[in-house]
Structure formats: C-alpha cells, structure tokens
C-alpha cells in the first residue's frame, strides 16, 4: 500500500489544514510548522501549524504536537505523547510514553518525564521539585 505524501484535515470550524510527510520517518507536518530535516518523526506523528521541532529531535509513534509548541534539539519523545499548544520542551529532555504536556507548559533542558506523566497547563518541570536519578538527570513521575 502506498502512503500519501499529503493529507488534509478538515476542522469542525470549517478550516482545512494541509500536512506533508516529513522525509525522516514520514510523520505529518502542517503548513506553517517548522521541522528540522535531521529530526525524526514516526509515520503516525502529527505536527500542527506554528510548531517548531529542532535538530535531532526524535518523536515516536502516535505523537501529537499542537500549534505553537516548541521541541528543542536532541529531545526524545516516546510513543503516544501529546504536547499542548504553546508548550516548550527544552534541549535533551526526555518524555516517557503516554504522557501529556499541557498548554503553555515547559519542560526544562535535560529533564526526564516518566511514562504516563501529566504536566498541567502552564506548569514547569525544572528538575528541582522531584528526586534526581543520576548526575544531571532530573526525573519526574506524574506532575503534581
């Protein structure tokens, strides 16, 4: 079966958004989103308009990056993760599978969120409010 190079998503409000396949992995990137050519997007990833994905970022299957979100260089996002509108994931951060990063939330550089984490809208994961697992590797469970 041949995979289409472009998809169009029709929203309830009448808007249509066109997505193209990213060369590295085949994830879908909306018109108006910016994804570095060295980033990897699994085939079932959706990146919405205004989102920015940095160099060497890796987003696994089932990922959804909402409008205006920013994923910095070297970030690793496991499967089935939702990054809310305007959220920012700092360089080299790690996001565990089935996690949710809320709107305008921020994950500081180098922070690791465990699987099934839920970072609330506007919340900051900075590595100071939970225990660390090894030098320079702050780890979070479900955000409080």
C-alpha positions, 0 to 999 in steps of 0.5 A: 500500500502506498502512503500519501505524501499529503493529507488534509484535515478538515476542522469542525470550524470549517478550516482545512489544514494541509500536512506533508510527510516529513522525509525522516520517518514520514510523520505529518507536518502542517503548513506553517510548522517548522521541522528540522530535516535531521529530526525524526518523526514516526509515520503516525506523528502529527505536527500542527501549524506554528510548531517548531521541532529542532535538530535531532529531535526524535518523536515516536509513534502516535505523537501529537504536537499542537500549534505553537509548541516548541521541541528543542534539539536532541529531545526524545519523545516516546510513543503516544505523547501529546504536547499542548499548544504553546508548550516548550520542551527544552534541549535533551529532555526526555518524555516517557510514553503516554504522557501529556504536556499541557498548554503553555507548559515547559519542560526544562533542558535535560529533564526526564518525564516518566511514562504516563506523566501529566504536566498541567497547563502552564506548569514547569518541570525544572528538575528541582521539585522531584528526586534526581536519578543520576548526575544531571538527570532530573526525573519526574513521575506524574506532575503534581 
